Amino acid sequence: MHDFIGKWRIKWMSNWSQEYVDLLEPGYMEFSRDALGNFVFGAVKGHLDVRISSKEPSLEFSWQGICEGKEMSGRGKVDFLNEQLGEGELFIHNSDETDFIIERLH
């Protein structure tokens, strides 16, 4: 199994500027050992339910969170290019979708 536990900085999102991604705080995704996690980008804060692939350096997740008081949910996937860099897709249920790039924080 691949070790993606830790905090990853959101370096780019296709639908939003980096200024928006870092609106409340620097955008990030964080994956924990208990297959859960958290994320923040723009005005969105949420929790992740993570499934790590045992064959490929990738993971899939469902998420739920809030944006300006409105409940939101969705799903996503991250493919890891190496131990420091991942690229993925995030889908907001009945709304937007975006590609993103994350980089491991030390």
Backbone hydrogen bonds, N-H to C=O, Kabsch-Sander energy under -0.5 kcal/mol:
donor,donor_aa,acceptor,acceptor_aa,energy
2,H,53,S,-0.6
4,F,2,H,-0.9
6,G,31,F,-2.9
8,W,29,M,-3.5
9,R,103,E,-3.0
10,I,27,G,-2.4
11,K,9,R,-0.8
11,K,101,I,-2.4
12,W,101,I,-1.2
13,M,16,W,-0.6
14,S,99,D,-2.3
21,V,17,S,-2.5
22,D,18,Q,-2.1
23,L,20,Y,-2.2
24,L,42,G,-0.9
28,Y,40,V,-2.0
29,M,8,W,-2.6
30,E,38,N,-2.9
31,F,6,G,-2.5
32,S,36,L,-3.0
35,A,32,S,-1.3
37,G,48,L,-1.3
38,N,30,E,-1.6
39,F,46,G,-1.9
40,V,28,Y,-2.1
41,F,44,V,-2.2
42,G,21,V,-1.8
44,V,41,F,-2.7
45,K,66,I,-2.2
46,G,39,F,-2.3
47,H,64,Q,-2.9
48,L,37,G,-2.6
49,D,62,S,-2.5
50,V,35,A,-2.4
50,V,48,L,-0.5
51,R,60,E,-3.1
53,S,58,S,-2.3
58,S,56,E,-2.2
59,L,78,V,-2.2
60,E,51,R,-2.6
61,F,76,G,-2.4
62,S,49,D,-1.9
63,W,74,G,-2.3
64,Q,47,H,-1.8
65,G,72,M,-2.6
66,I,45,K,-2.5
67,C,70,K,-2.0
68,E,43,A,-0.9
70,K,67,C,-1.9
72,M,65,G,-2.8
74,G,63,W,-2.1
75,R,91,F,-1.3
76,G,61,F,-2.3
77,K,89,E,-2.1
78,V,59,L,-2.8
79,D,87,E,-3.2
80,F,57,P,-3.4
80,F,78,V,-0.5
81,L,79,D,-0.6
81,L,85,L,-1.9
82,N,85,L,-1.5
86,G,102,I,-2.6
87,E,79,D,-2.8
88,G,100,F,-2.5
89,E,77,K,-2.0
90,L,98,T,-2.7
91,F,75,R,-3.3
92,I,96,D,-3.0
93,H,73,S,-3.2
93,H,91,F,-0.6
95,S,92,I,-2.1
98,T,90,L,-2.4
100,F,88,G,-2.2
101,I,12,W,-2.1
102,I,86,G,-2.7
103,E,9,R,-2.2
104,R,84,Q,-2.1
105,L,7,K,-2.7
